[in-house]
Amino acid sequence: MSSTEARRRLSALGLEPVAVDALVAHFEDAERRGKVGHGFSRIAWLESVEFDPAARPLLVESGEGFERWDGDGALGYLVLEEIVRATLVDPPERARVVAACRCFPTGVLGYWVRRLAEGGLVAVLTATSPRRLAHPDGGPGLTGTNPLAIAIPSNEGAPIVTDVSMGAVTHGAVLAGVAQPEELVPFGGEQAHKAFALAAGLELLVSALAGPEHGAVLVVARPDHDPVPAFRELAAGRRLPGDG
């Protein structure tokens, strides 16, 4: 799908130009990084669900060290877009925890933390989603795939960005037809209990801070020093997480 076609279809859903721009930028970045399950294929999914294209996220609590946002019916992508923009305009003096309730879908979490790191902030982000991961022993879905993304800025080049879902595949890959639903299990094979433990911990963390509906929790902080150049030197030219 071309960007022009993507813009046309998103506009047809009633989204305003600024929202269309934000979504297309996210989907294009996912496509460039080979995350096709989070790219333009998501537009067909958006066309199949009900949402309020005019909804806007609300900042309902604001302090130096803590913020709470309410998606208030807006797409999770646009909730995180607003949070990232606001954080870059007014970064914390030291550190800040941001809890976003009613925030779904959130897309590629690495996209959001990368932008914060490019603005000079250390960022950690996780988000919950429908309960698709079962216990390694079987049974119903207990947690979302609950990815965890971490970005570390650098004064000497691109940030290091890690973005790991707790599933062996993502739901986006299932939607895109590149993975089967039965493959959506905690990663790790015989060690899958480790991924499940992380998924459970992140599920409860987000629920504790953002409430029972799907949400996201972001931690941002100003770094004290730049560990990235020394780490890249240690890696001796090997590709590191988040490298193009």
N, C-alpha and C positions, 0 to 999 in steps of 0.2 A: 504494500500500500504506500502511496506517495504521501508526503506531508500535506499536499493540497487536498487530496481525498480525505485525509484524516481531519483536516480543519473543516471541510464541508460537512462531514458526518457528525462531528462534535457540535458544530453550530446548529445543525438540524435538531439536536436534542434540547435546544434552548439555552445553551451555555453562552455567557457573554465572552467577547473577544479576549479579555485578560485571562479568563479561565481556560479558554481554548489554547491560548499560547502556553500556559503553564502545563497543561496535559500533553500537548504535542512535544514540548521540550523534554518532558519526562519519558515519553514513549520513544522518541528519537534516541535518547541516551541509552535506553535499554536495548534498542535494536543495534546500536553501534557496539555495545559490549557483549553481544551475543545472547542477551537475555530475552529471547523472542517471546517467551511466555508472559513477559511484562511489557511488551512493546505494543505495536499497533493491533495485535490480536485482541487486546483488551477492549477495543472500541466496540466490537461485536457484543462483548459481554455487557458493556454499559448500555448498549441499545436494548438489551433484554431485561434489564432491571428497572425498577421504579426509583427515582430520586428527584429531589427538588433542585432544578438547575439554578434557581435564584437564591438558594440558601447560602449563608455566609457564616464562617466560624466566629465564635464570640470569645473574647478574653474576659473571663469571669473572675479571676483572682490574679493580682499582679504584685510581686515583691522582688527584691533584689535576688533572693535565693530560691524563689519558687513562683511558678506560674501555673494556672489551670485554665485550659481552653475547653470549650464545648463545641463539638462539630456542628450541632444544631441543624442537622440535616444535610450539611455540605458533604461532598465526596471527600474521603480521607486524603486523597492526593492534594486537594485544595486546602484542607486544614493544615497539613504539613507545609505546604507552600507558604501559607500565611505565617506560620510559626517561624520558619527559616528566615523569611524576609524580615520579620519583626526582630528576631534575635540578632541578625547581622546589623540592623540599624541601631539597636540598643543592646549590645553585648553585656554580659554580666561583668561586674568589677572583678569577681574571682570565679564563682561557679553558680550554676542555676539548674534546678530540676524543673522540667516542664511536663505536666501531665495533661494529656488530651483525651477527653472522653468522647464517646460516639464518633470515633475516627476510623473509618473503613471505607474503601480499601486504601492501603497505604503505599502500594507499589514496591519499587526497589528501594529498600532502606538505605543502601549505600549511596544512592543519588543525593539524598538529603544531607547525610553527614559529610559527604565530599564537599558540598557547597559551603557548609559551615567551616570545614577545615581550610578550604581555599580562602575563607575570611579570617583565618588565623586562630580558630578555636578547636580544641579537642572536643570530640562529640561521640556520644554513645547513644544508640537509639534501638528500641525494641517495640514490637507491636503485636497484638493478638489478632486472631482471625477465627473463622468457624472451626469447630472442634473436629479436625480431620485426622489427627494422629492418635492411634490407639495405644494402649499399653503394650510393651513387647510381648506379653503373654496372651494378647488378644483382647477381644471385647469391643465395646463402642468407642468412638472417638472421644478422647478426654481433653485434648489441648489443640490449639492451632499449630501451624508450622512455626510460628513465633520466631522469626529471624532476629538476629542480633548483628548490628552494624556498628563498627568502630572506625573513626577516622582521626589520624594524627597529622597535624600540619607540619610543614617544613619551610624554613627560610631558603632552602637550596633546591627547590624543585617541587615536584608533585607530592601530595600527601600519600601516606599509606592508608588504604581503605579496605577493611575486611567486612564481608557481608555474608553471613552463613545462616541458612534456614535449617531448622532441626529435622526437616524431612529429607528422605533420600532423594526425592524429587520435589518440585514445587507444584502447587495447585495450578499456577500459571502454565507450567509445562503440560499438565493434563488438559487444560483448556485449549492450548495451542496444538494438541494432538501429537506431541513429541514424547509423551509418557502416558502410561496406563494408570487408572485410578488405584489398582491394587499395588502399585509401586510406591504409593504415598504412605510410607511408614517411617518411623524414626531411623535415621541413618546409623550405620555402624555394624550391621550384620549381627554377629554374636555379641557385640558390645553396644547394641542399640539402647540398652538401659541408660547409657550415659547421655545420649541425645534426648531421650525421653525425660530424664531428670532435669536437663537444662530447659526443655520445653515446659515442663511443669513449673519450675521455678519462675520462669519469665511470665507464664500465664498468671500466676498468683501475684507476682510483683505488679504487673499492669493492672490487674483487677483491684489490688489493694489501693493503688494510687489514682486510678482513673475510673473505677466503678465497674459494674457487672457487664456492661456492653463492650463491644470491641473498642480498644483504645490503643494509645501509644504513650511511651515514656521516653523522654529525651533528657540527657545530662550533657551540659556544655560547660567548659571551663577554659580559662586562659592558661596556656602552658608555661611552665617555669624554664624549660630548656628544650632544645631541638634534638631528639634522639634519632631522627630519621637518617641523616647522612651517615652516621657511624653504622647504623643497621644495614644500609644499602652497601656500604663498603664491606661489611662482614659477609653479605650475601654474594659478593663477588660477581655481580652482573646477572644473577638469576632473577627471573621474574618474581615480583613480590605482589601481594594482594592489592588489587586496585590498579595495577599498571595497565596501560593500554596495550 
